[in-house]
Amino acid sequence: MTKTKNYRKTLISCYLGFITQAISANFTPLLFLTFKESYGISFEIIALVPMVFYLTQLLVDLVAVKFADVIGYRTCVVASQVVSAAGLILMAFLPDMLPNPFWGILISVVLYATGSGLIEVLLSPIVEACPFENKTGVMSLLHSFYCWGAVGVILGSTLFFAIFGTSCWKILTLIWAVVPLINTFNFLSCPIERLIDDGESMSICQLLRLPLFWIMIVLMICAGASEATMAQWASAFTESALGVSKIIGDLAGPCLFAFFMGLARVFYGKYSKNLDLTKVMLVCGAMCVLCYLSASLSPISIIGLIGCALCGLAVGIMWPGTISISSQKCPKGGTAMFAFLALAGDLGATVSPAMVGRIADAVGGNLKIGLLFATIFPIVMLLGLILLVNKRRKINR
């Protein structure tokens, strides 16, 4: 008798995979001040850390387009957990072992960013290849675990530092490394299927010639930009707008944003069977525009904070929703399509926050003006979704 495959274990492994990515993306930024005080590294140099993180992810996305299918899902996804764990473990030791501590930090960041990039490319197609019903809802719920991971990292780290002090940050780094270490063994044993059989997926050239694919790429750039801009600037915005402490700023800014983003993904995951994904994304896009405008234009601080928090609700479905629409409309896109989508999302997440910072600096440090300019991304996303709806109406006539 053939043993039934336990795809639930695959799904749980992917949940933990996104939590690993959340640890990689959100933990080190909490240590920036500690790095400055412990190693005498200037903020100007420390600012290279997030840039290297996202550039490494972009490079991994690009390489995965060509090689993920050749190497195989299991090998790549196990590697993603191993290098993520290695990066976090080395973060606790390498800065003290090298003559220049910053190089130790940077080497660690490159390692866990490589793992994060592989996670981003692989987990969606791995889940898409599993025989689950209601794939759109499952995909939305899957991506919610990045949000819960972010909330857990921020709350858990804040609580740990409040009890033990920031001087014990190396111990906490090793604790967070346990998650990808455990998940390595999960991915070694869980069932993993191929998304498309050999020879049936579209080639990269065929994919690039597809007009619909480029609409999806634009949507993904806007989704990544809309999400990352508010997520990365939420703490600074909250501190400057409300004049609160760093701890309160982190909790009221990025933590609240991540909570609402996760809530949106769980809600859609539960009720997706009764909802039209494109229409939901249209509503979310319009809401996102309003949130950015309220954060950037409102003279009342509390309204700006509400706009910042509810933006998480608005952007929650954008990234997984775009992946689901792409899977529905281009079922033979294969791993290359998922890799290109991840690349586009990371590109938006890299360019937009940097643009906000530069614009804010150019106008005397006014973060609200920077956020106002970033409103262009949810607006473009709305236009792209409207184009999709019009295309669908023409086909149905």
C-alpha positions as a Markdown table, in Angstrom:
| # | Residue | x | y | z |
|---|---|---|---|---|
| 1 | Met | 0.0 | 0.0 | 0.0 |
| 2 | Thr | 1.3 | 3.4 | -1.0 |
| 3 | Lys | 1.8 | 5.7 | 2.0 |
| 4 | Thr | -0.2 | 8.9 | 1.8 |
| 5 | Lys | 2.2 | 11.9 | 1.6 |
| 6 | Asn | 2.0 | 14.4 | 4.5 |
| 7 | Tyr | 1.7 | 17.7 | 2.6 |
| 8 | Arg | 0.7 | 19.3 | 5.9 |
| 9 | Lys | 4.3 | 18.9 | 7.0 |
| 10 | Thr | 5.4 | 20.7 | 3.8 |
| 11 | Leu | 3.1 | 23.6 | 4.6 |
| 12 | Ile | 4.3 | 23.9 | 8.2 |
| 13 | Ser | 7.9 | 23.8 | 6.9 |
| 14 | Cys | 7.1 | 26.7 | 4.5 |
| 15 | Tyr | 5.4 | 28.6 | 7.4 |
| 16 | Leu | 8.7 | 28.3 | 9.4 |
| 17 | Gly | 10.6 | 29.2 | 6.3 |
| 18 | Phe | 8.8 | 32.6 | 6.1 |
| 19 | Ile | 9.4 | 33.1 | 9.9 |
| 20 | Thr | 13.1 | 32.5 | 9.2 |
| 21 | Gln | 12.9 | 35.2 | 6.5 |
| 22 | Ala | 11.2 | 37.5 | 8.9 |
| 23 | Ile | 14.0 | 36.9 | 11.4 |
| 24 | Ser | 16.6 | 37.7 | 8.7 |
| 25 | Ala | 14.9 | 40.9 | 7.6 |
| 26 | Asn | 13.9 | 42.3 | 11.0 |
| 27 | Phe | 16.3 | 41.3 | 13.7 |
| 28 | Thr | 19.6 | 42.9 | 12.7 |
| 29 | Pro | 18.0 | 46.4 | 12.2 |
| 30 | Leu | 17.1 | 46.3 | 15.9 |
| 31 | Leu | 20.8 | 46.0 | 16.7 |
| 32 | Phe | 22.0 | 49.1 | 14.7 |
| 33 | Leu | 22.4 | 51.3 | 17.8 |
| 34 | Thr | 24.1 | 48.4 | 19.6 |
| 35 | Phe | 26.6 | 48.0 | 16.8 |
| 36 | Lys | 27.4 | 51.7 | 16.9 |
| 37 | Glu | 28.0 | 51.6 | 20.6 |
| 38 | Ser | 29.9 | 48.3 | 20.8 |
| 39 | Tyr | 32.1 | 48.5 | 17.7 |
| 40 | Gly | 32.2 | 52.3 | 17.0 |
| 41 | Ile | 30.6 | 51.9 | 13.6 |
| 42 | Ser | 29.0 | 55.0 | 12.2 |
| 43 | Phe | 25.4 | 55.1 | 11.1 |
| 44 | Glu | 26.6 | 56.0 | 7.6 |
| 45 | Ile | 28.5 | 52.6 | 7.4 |
| 46 | Ile | 25.7 | 50.7 | 9.2 |
| 47 | Ala | 23.3 | 52.0 | 6.5 |
| 48 | Leu | 25.1 | 49.6 | 4.1 |
| 49 | Val | 23.6 | 46.6 | 6.0 |
| 50 | Pro | 20.0 | 46.8 | 4.6 |
| 51 | Met | 21.4 | 47.8 | 1.2 |
| 52 | Val | 23.6 | 44.7 | 1.1 |
| 53 | Phe | 20.8 | 42.5 | 2.4 |
| 54 | Tyr | 18.4 | 43.5 | -0.4 |
| 55 | Leu | 21.0 | 43.6 | -3.1 |
| 56 | Thr | 22.0 | 40.0 | -2.1 |
| 57 | Gln | 18.4 | 39.0 | -2.3 |
| 58 | Leu | 18.0 | 40.5 | -5.7 |
| 59 | Leu | 21.1 | 38.7 | -7.0 |
| 60 | Val | 19.9 | 35.4 | -5.6 |
| 61 | Asp | 16.5 | 35.9 | -7.2 |
| 62 | Leu | 18.2 | 36.5 | -10.5 |
| 63 | Val | 20.4 | 33.4 | -10.3 |
| 64 | Ala | 17.4 | 31.3 | -9.2 |
| 65 | Val | 15.6 | 32.2 | -12.4 |
| 66 | Lys | 18.1 | 30.0 | -14.3 |
| 67 | Phe | 19.3 | 27.4 | -11.8 |
| 68 | Ala | 16.5 | 26.6 | -9.2 |
| 69 | Asp | 14.9 | 23.9 | -11.5 |
| 70 | Val | 18.3 | 22.4 | -12.4 |
| 71 | Ile | 19.5 | 22.1 | -8.8 |
| 72 | Gly | 16.1 | 21.0 | -7.5 |
| 73 | Tyr | 13.7 | 22.4 | -5.0 |
| 74 | Arg | 14.7 | 20.3 | -2.0 |
| 75 | Thr | 18.5 | 21.0 | -2.3 |
| 76 | Cys | 17.8 | 24.7 | -2.7 |
| 77 | Val | 15.3 | 25.0 | 0.1 |
| 78 | Val | 17.5 | 23.0 | 2.5 |
| 79 | Ala | 20.4 | 25.3 | 1.6 |
| 80 | Ser | 18.2 | 28.3 | 2.3 |
| 81 | Gln | 17.7 | 27.2 | 6.0 |
| 82 | Val | 21.4 | 26.2 | 6.4 |
| 83 | Val | 22.9 | 29.5 | 5.2 |
| 84 | Ser | 20.2 | 31.4 | 7.2 |
| 85 | Ala | 21.2 | 29.6 | 10.4 |
| 86 | Ala | 24.9 | 30.0 | 9.5 |
| 87 | Gly | 24.5 | 33.8 | 9.0 |
| 88 | Leu | 22.8 | 34.3 | 12.3 |
| 89 | Ile | 25.3 | 32.1 | 14.2 |
| 90 | Leu | 28.3 | 33.9 | 12.7 |
| 91 | Met | 26.7 | 37.2 | 13.5 |
| 92 | Ala | 27.3 | 36.3 | 17.2 |
| 93 | Phe | 31.0 | 35.5 | 16.8 |
| 94 | Leu | 32.5 | 36.9 | 13.5 |
| 95 | Pro | 32.5 | 40.6 | 14.4 |
| 96 | Asp | 34.8 | 39.9 | 17.4 |
| 97 | Met | 37.0 | 37.5 | 15.4 |
| 98 | Leu | 37.9 | 39.9 | 12.6 |
| 99 | Pro | 40.1 | 43.0 | 12.8 |
| 100 | Asn | 37.2 | 45.1 | 11.4 |
| 101 | Pro | 34.0 | 44.1 | 13.1 |
| 102 | Phe | 31.9 | 45.5 | 10.3 |
| 103 | Trp | 33.2 | 42.9 | 7.9 |
| 104 | Gly | 32.1 | 40.2 | 10.2 |
| 105 | Ile | 28.6 | 41.7 | 10.3 |
| 106 | Leu | 28.5 | 42.1 | 6.5 |
| 107 | Ile | 29.6 | 38.5 | 5.8 |
| 108 | Ser | 26.9 | 37.3 | 8.2 |
| 109 | Val | 24.3 | 39.5 | 6.4 |
| 110 | Val | 25.3 | 38.2 | 3.0 |
| 111 | Leu | 24.8 | 34.6 | 4.2 |
| 112 | Tyr | 21.4 | 35.0 | 5.7 |
| 113 | Ala | 20.3 | 37.3 | 2.9 |
| 114 | Thr | 21.2 | 34.4 | 0.5 |
| 115 | Gly | 18.9 | 32.2 | 2.5 |
| 116 | Ser | 16.2 | 34.8 | 2.5 |
| 117 | Gly | 16.4 | 35.2 | -1.2 |
| 118 | Leu | 16.1 | 31.4 | -1.8 |
| 119 | Ile | 13.1 | 31.3 | 0.6 |
| 120 | Glu | 11.3 | 34.1 | -1.3 |
| 121 | Val | 11.8 | 32.3 | -4.6 |
| 122 | Leu | 11.1 | 28.7 | -3.6 |
| 123 | Leu | 8.3 | 28.6 | -0.9 |
| 124 | Ser | 5.5 | 29.9 | -3.1 |
| 125 | Pro | 6.1 | 27.3 | -6.0 |
| 126 | Ile | 6.6 | 24.5 | -3.4 |
| 127 | Val | 3.2 | 25.2 | -1.9 |
| 128 | Glu | 1.6 | 25.9 | -5.3 |
| 129 | Ala | 2.8 | 22.4 | -6.4 |
| 130 | Cys | 1.1 | 20.7 | -3.4 |
| 131 | Pro | -2.4 | 19.3 | -4.0 |
| 132 | Phe | -4.3 | 21.7 | -1.8 |
| 133 | Glu | -7.7 | 23.0 | -2.4 |
| 134 | Asn | -8.2 | 26.8 | -2.6 |
| 135 | Lys | -4.6 | 27.6 | -3.6 |
| 136 | Thr | -5.3 | 31.4 | -3.4 |
| 137 | Gly | -6.3 | 31.2 | 0.2 |
| 138 | Val | -3.5 | 28.8 | 1.1 |
| 139 | Met | -1.0 | 31.2 | -0.5 |
| 140 | Ser | -2.3 | 34.2 | 1.4 |
| 141 | Leu | -2.2 | 32.3 | 4.7 |
| 142 | Leu | 1.4 | 31.2 | 3.8 |
| 143 | His | 2.6 | 34.7 | 3.4 |
| 144 | Ser | 0.9 | 35.8 | 6.6 |
| 145 | Phe | 3.6 | 33.9 | 8.5 |
| 146 | Tyr | 6.2 | 36.5 | 7.4 |
| 147 | Cys | 4.1 | 39.1 | 9.2 |
| 148 | Trp | 3.7 | 37.0 | 12.3 |
| 149 | Gly | 7.4 | 36.3 | 12.3 |
| 150 | Ala | 8.1 | 40.0 | 12.1 |
| 151 | Val | 5.8 | 40.7 | 15.0 |
| 152 | Gly | 7.3 | 37.9 | 17.0 |
| 153 | Val | 10.9 | 39.1 | 16.3 |
| 154 | Ile | 10.1 | 42.7 | 17.3 |
| 155 | Leu | 8.1 | 41.8 | 20.4 |
| 156 | Gly | 10.3 | 38.9 | 21.4 |
| 157 | Ser | 13.6 | 40.9 | 21.0 |
| 158 | Thr | 12.1 | 44.0 | 22.8 |
| 159 | Leu | 11.0 | 41.8 | 25.7 |
| 160 | Phe | 14.4 | 40.0 | 25.8 |
| 161 | Phe | 16.4 | 43.3 | 25.8 |
| 162 | Ala | 14.1 | 44.8 | 28.5 |
| 163 | Ile | 14.8 | 41.8 | 30.8 |
| 164 | Phe | 18.4 | 41.0 | 30.0 |
| 165 | Gly | 19.7 | 44.1 | 28.4 |
| 166 | Thr | 21.1 | 44.7 | 24.9 |
| 167 | Ser | 24.5 | 43.5 | 26.0 |
| 168 | Cys | 23.1 | 39.9 | 25.7 |
| 169 | Trp | 22.3 | 40.4 | 22.0 |
| 170 | Lys | 24.6 | 37.5 | 20.9 |
| 171 | Ile | 22.6 | 35.0 | 23.0 |
| 172 | Leu | 19.4 | 36.2 | 21.4 |
| 173 | Thr | 21.0 | 35.9 | 17.9 |
| 174 | Leu | 21.8 | 32.2 | 18.6 |
| 175 | Ile | 18.2 | 31.6 | 19.9 |
| 176 | Trp | 16.8 | 33.0 | 16.7 |
| 177 | Ala | 19.2 | 30.7 | 14.7 |
| 178 | Val | 17.4 | 27.7 | 16.2 |
| 179 | Val | 14.4 | 28.2 | 13.9 |
| 180 | Pro | 16.1 | 27.6 | 10.6 |
| 181 | Leu | 18.2 | 24.9 | 12.1 |
| 182 | Ile | 15.1 | 22.9 | 13.1 |
| 183 | Asn | 13.5 | 23.6 | 9.8 |
| 184 | Thr | 16.4 | 22.2 | 7.9 |
| 185 | Phe | 15.4 | 18.8 | 9.1 |
| 186 | Asn | 11.7 | 19.4 | 8.2 |
| 187 | Phe | 12.6 | 20.2 | 4.6 |
| 188 | Leu | 14.9 | 17.1 | 4.4 |
| 189 | Ser | 11.9 | 14.8 | 5.1 |
| 190 | Cys | 8.7 | 16.6 | 3.9 |
| 191 | Pro | 7.2 | 15.8 | 0.5 |
| 192 | Ile | 8.2 | 18.2 | -2.2 |
| 193 | Glu | 6.7 | 18.0 | -5.7 |
| 194 | Arg | 7.7 | 19.7 | -9.0 |
| 195 | Leu | 5.5 | 22.6 | -10.0 |
| 196 | Ile | 5.5 | 21.6 | -13.7 |
| 197 | Asp | 6.9 | 18.4 | -15.3 |
| 198 | Asp | 10.1 | 18.6 | -17.3 |
| 199 | Gly | 9.6 | 20.1 | -20.7 |
| 200 | Glu | 6.1 | 21.5 | -20.0 |
| 201 | Ser | 7.1 | 24.9 | -18.5 |
| 202 | Met | 7.5 | 28.0 | -20.6 |
| 203 | Ser | 11.0 | 29.0 | -21.4 |
| 204 | Ile | 12.4 | 32.3 | -20.1 |
| 205 | Cys | 12.2 | 33.8 | -23.6 |
| 206 | Gln | 8.5 | 32.8 | -24.0 |
| 207 | Leu | 7.8 | 34.3 | -20.6 |
| 208 | Leu | 9.5 | 37.6 | -21.4 |
| 209 | Arg | 7.5 | 37.9 | -24.6 |
| 210 | Leu | 4.2 | 37.6 | -22.8 |
| 211 | Pro | 2.5 | 41.0 | -22.2 |
| 212 | Leu | 0.5 | 39.7 | -19.3 |
| 213 | Phe | 3.7 | 38.7 | -17.6 |
| 214 | Trp | 5.0 | 42.3 | -17.7 |
| 215 | Ile | 1.8 | 43.6 | -16.1 |
| 216 | Met | 2.4 | 41.1 | -13.3 |
| 217 | Ile | 6.0 | 42.4 | -13.0 |
| 218 | Val | 4.8 | 46.0 | -12.6 |
| 219 | Leu | 2.2 | 44.9 | -10.0 |
| 220 | Met | 4.9 | 43.1 | -8.1 |
| 221 | Ile | 7.2 | 46.0 | -8.1 |
| 222 | Cys | 4.4 | 48.2 | -6.8 |
| 223 | Ala | 3.4 | 45.6 | -4.2 |
| 224 | Gly | 7.0 | 45.3 | -2.9 |
| 225 | Ala | 7.4 | 49.1 | -2.9 |
| 226 | Ser | 4.1 | 49.8 | -1.1 |
| 227 | Glu | 4.8 | 47.2 | 1.6 |
| 228 | Ala | 8.5 | 47.9 | 2.2 |
| 229 | Thr | 8.4 | 51.7 | 2.2 |
| 230 | Met | 5.9 | 51.9 | 5.1 |
| 231 | Ala | 7.4 | 48.9 | 6.9 |
| 232 | Gln | 10.9 | 50.4 | 6.9 |
| 233 | Trp | 10.0 | 54.0 | 7.6 |
| 234 | Ala | 7.1 | 53.2 | 10.1 |
| 235 | Ser | 9.4 | 53.4 | 13.2 |
| 236 | Ala | 11.1 | 56.7 | 12.2 |
| 237 | Phe | 7.8 | 58.2 | 11.1 |
| 238 | Thr | 6.1 | 57.2 | 14.4 |
| 239 | Glu | 9.0 | 58.6 | 16.5 |
| 240 | Ser | 9.2 | 61.9 | 14.5 |
| 241 | Ala | 5.4 | 62.4 | 14.2 |
| 242 | Leu | 4.5 | 61.5 | 17.8 |
| 243 | Gly | 7.8 | 62.3 | 19.6 |
| 244 | Val | 7.8 | 58.9 | 21.3 |
| 245 | Ser | 10.8 | 56.7 | 22.4 |
| 246 | Lys | 12.5 | 54.1 | 20.2 |
| 247 | Ile | 10.8 | 51.2 | 21.9 |
| 248 | Ile | 7.3 | 52.7 | 21.6 |
| 249 | Gly | 8.1 | 53.7 | 18.0 |
| 250 | Asp | 9.0 | 50.1 | 17.1 |
| 251 | Leu | 5.9 | 48.7 | 18.7 |
| 252 | Ala | 3.5 | 51.4 | 17.4 |
| 253 | Gly | 5.1 | 51.6 | 14.0 |
| 254 | Pro | 6.5 | 48.4 | 12.3 |
| 255 | Cys | 5.0 | 46.0 | 14.8 |
| 256 | Leu | 1.5 | 47.3 | 14.4 |
| 257 | Phe | 2.0 | 47.5 | 10.6 |
| 258 | Ala | 3.1 | 43.9 | 10.5 |
| 259 | Phe | 0.2 | 42.8 | 12.7 |
| 260 | Phe | -2.4 | 44.4 | 10.4 |
| 261 | Met | -0.6 | 43.0 | 7.3 |
| 262 | Gly | -0.8 | 39.5 | 8.8 |
| 263 | Leu | -4.4 | 40.0 | 9.7 |
| 264 | Ala | -5.3 | 40.9 | 6.1 |
| 265 | Arg | -3.6 | 37.7 | 4.8 |
| 266 | Val | -5.3 | 35.4 | 7.4 |
| 267 | Phe | -8.7 | 37.0 | 6.7 |
| 268 | Tyr | -8.3 | 36.5 | 2.9 |
| 269 | Gly | -7.0 | 33.0 | 3.4 |
| 270 | Lys | -10.1 | 32.1 | 5.3 |
| 271 | Tyr | -12.7 | 33.8 | 3.1 |
| 272 | Ser | -11.0 | 33.7 | -0.3 |
| 273 | Lys | -13.5 | 31.2 | -1.8 |
| 274 | Asn | -16.2 | 33.8 | -1.5 |
| 275 | Leu | -14.2 | 36.8 | -2.8 |
| 276 | Asp | -12.9 | 38.0 | -6.2 |
| 277 | Leu | -9.2 | 38.4 | -5.8 |
| 278 | Thr | -8.8 | 41.2 | -8.4 |
| 279 | Lys | -11.6 | 43.2 | -6.8 |
| 280 | Val | -10.2 | 42.7 | -3.3 |
| 281 | Met | -6.8 | 44.0 | -4.6 |
| 282 | Leu | -8.5 | 47.0 | -6.2 |
| 283 | Val | -10.1 | 47.9 | -2.9 |
| 284 | Cys | -6.8 | 47.3 | -1.1 |
| 285 | Gly | -5.0 | 49.5 | -3.6 |
| 286 | Ala | -7.4 | 52.4 | -3.1 |
| 287 | Met | -7.1 | 52.0 | 0.7 |
| 288 | Cys | -3.3 | 52.0 | 0.4 |
| 289 | Val | -3.4 | 55.3 | -1.5 |
| 290 | Leu | -5.6 | 56.8 | 1.2 |
| 291 | Cys | -3.3 | 55.5 | 4.0 |
| 292 | Tyr | -0.2 | 57.0 | 2.4 |
| 293 | Leu | -2.0 | 60.3 | 1.9 |
| 294 | Ser | -3.2 | 60.4 | 5.5 |
| 295 | Ala | 0.3 | 59.6 | 6.8 |
| 296 | Ser | 1.9 | 62.2 | 4.6 |
| 297 | Leu | -0.7 | 65.0 | 4.5 |
| 298 | Ser | -2.6 | 64.9 | 7.8 |
| 299 | Pro | -1.6 | 67.7 | 10.3 |
| 300 | Ile | -3.0 | 65.5 | 13.1 |
| 301 | Ser | -0.3 | 63.0 | 14.4 |
| 302 | Ile | -2.8 | 60.3 | 15.5 |
| 303 | Ile | -4.4 | 60.2 | 12.0 |
| 304 | Gly | -0.9 | 59.8 | 10.5 |
| 305 | Leu | -0.3 | 56.9 | 12.9 |
| 306 | Ile | -3.6 | 55.3 | 12.0 |
| 307 | Gly | -2.8 | 55.6 | 8.3 |
| 308 | Cys | 0.6 | 54.0 | 8.9 |
| 309 | Ala | -0.9 | 51.0 | 10.8 |
| 310 | Leu | -3.9 | 50.5 | 8.5 |
| 311 | Cys | -1.5 | 50.5 | 5.5 |
| 312 | Gly | -0.5 | 47.1 | 6.7 |
| 313 | Leu | -4.1 | 46.0 | 6.2 |
| 314 | Ala | -4.1 | 47.5 | 2.7 |
| 315 | Val | -0.8 | 46.0 | 1.4 |
| 316 | Gly | -1.3 | 42.6 | 3.1 |
| 317 | Ile | -2.9 | 40.9 | 0.0 |
| 318 | Met | -0.8 | 42.7 | -2.6 |
| 319 | Trp | 2.3 | 40.4 | -2.7 |
| 320 | Pro | 0.6 | 37.0 | -2.3 |
| 321 | Gly | -2.4 | 38.2 | -4.4 |
| 322 | Thr | -0.1 | 39.1 | -7.4 |
| 323 | Ile | 1.5 | 35.7 | -7.1 |
| 324 | Ser | -1.9 | 33.9 | -7.1 |
| 325 | Ile | -3.1 | 36.0 | -10.1 |
| 326 | Ser | 0.1 | 35.1 | -12.0 |
| 327 | Ser | -0.3 | 31.4 | -11.2 |
| 328 | Gln | -3.9 | 31.5 | -12.5 |
| 329 | Lys | -3.3 | 33.4 | -15.7 |
| 330 | Cys | 0.1 | 31.8 | -16.5 |
| 331 | Pro | -0.1 | 28.2 | -15.1 |
| 332 | Lys | 3.0 | 27.1 | -17.1 |
| 333 | Gly | 5.2 | 29.9 | -16.0 |
| 334 | Gly | 7.2 | 27.6 | -13.8 |
| 335 | Thr | 9.9 | 28.4 | -11.3 |
| 336 | Ala | 11.3 | 31.1 | -13.5 |
| 337 | Met | 8.0 | 33.1 | -13.2 |
| 338 | Phe | 8.1 | 32.9 | -9.4 |
| 339 | Ala | 11.8 | 33.9 | -9.4 |
| 340 | Phe | 11.1 | 36.9 | -11.7 |
| 341 | Leu | 8.2 | 38.0 | -9.5 |
| 342 | Ala | 10.4 | 37.7 | -6.3 |
| 343 | Leu | 13.0 | 39.8 | -8.2 |
| 344 | Ala | 10.4 | 42.4 | -9.1 |
| 345 | Gly | 9.1 | 42.6 | -5.5 |
| 346 | Asp | 12.6 | 42.9 | -4.1 |
| 347 | Leu | 13.4 | 45.6 | -6.7 |
| 348 | Gly | 10.4 | 47.7 | -5.5 |
| 349 | Ala | 11.3 | 47.0 | -1.9 |
| 350 | Thr | 14.9 | 48.3 | -2.5 |
| 351 | Val | 14.2 | 51.3 | -4.7 |
| 352 | Ser | 11.2 | 52.9 | -3.0 |
| 353 | Pro | 12.4 | 53.2 | 0.7 |
| 354 | Ala | 15.7 | 54.6 | -0.6 |
| 355 | Met | 13.8 | 57.1 | -2.8 |
| 356 | Val | 11.8 | 58.2 | 0.3 |
| 357 | Gly | 15.0 | 58.7 | 2.3 |
| 358 | Arg | 16.6 | 60.8 | -0.4 |
| 359 | Ile | 13.6 | 62.9 | -1.0 |
| 360 | Ala | 13.2 | 63.5 | 2.7 |
| 361 | Asp | 16.8 | 64.5 | 3.0 |
| 362 | Ala | 16.5 | 66.9 | 0.0 |
| 363 | Val | 13.6 | 68.8 | 1.7 |
| 364 | Gly | 15.3 | 69.2 | 5.1 |
| 365 | Gly | 14.5 | 65.8 | 6.7 |
| 366 | Asn | 10.7 | 66.0 | 6.1 |
| 367 | Leu | 9.7 | 62.3 | 6.0 |
| 368 | Lys | 6.1 | 63.1 | 5.2 |
| 369 | Ile | 7.1 | 64.6 | 1.8 |
| 370 | Gly | 9.1 | 61.4 | 1.0 |
| 371 | Leu | 6.0 | 59.2 | 1.8 |
| 372 | Leu | 3.9 | 61.5 | -0.3 |
| 373 | Phe | 6.1 | 60.7 | -3.3 |
| 374 | Ala | 5.9 | 57.0 | -2.6 |
| 375 | Thr | 2.1 | 57.2 | -3.1 |
| 376 | Ile | 2.9 | 56.7 | -6.8 |
| 377 | Phe | 3.4 | 53.0 | -6.3 |
| 378 | Pro | -0.1 | 52.1 | -5.0 |
| 379 | Ile | -1.5 | 54.4 | -7.7 |
| 380 | Val | 0.3 | 52.6 | -10.5 |
| 381 | Met | -0.8 | 49.3 | -9.0 |
| 382 | Leu | -4.4 | 50.4 | -9.1 |
| 383 | Leu | -4.0 | 51.3 | -12.8 |
| 384 | Gly | -2.5 | 47.9 | -13.5 |
| 385 | Leu | -5.4 | 46.1 | -11.8 |
| 386 | Ile | -7.9 | 48.2 | -13.7 |
| 387 | Leu | -6.1 | 47.1 | -16.9 |
| 388 | Leu | -6.4 | 43.5 | -15.9 |
| 389 | Val | -10.2 | 43.9 | -15.1 |
| 390 | Asn | -10.8 | 45.5 | -18.5 |
| 391 | Lys | -8.9 | 42.7 | -20.3 |
| 392 | Arg | -11.0 | 40.1 | -18.5 |
| 393 | Arg | -14.2 | 41.9 | -19.5 |
| 394 | Lys | -13.2 | 42.0 | -23.2 |
| 395 | Ile | -12.4 | 38.2 | -23.1 |
| 396 | Asn | -15.8 | 37.5 | -21.5 |
| 397 | Arg | -17.8 | 39.4 | -24.1 |
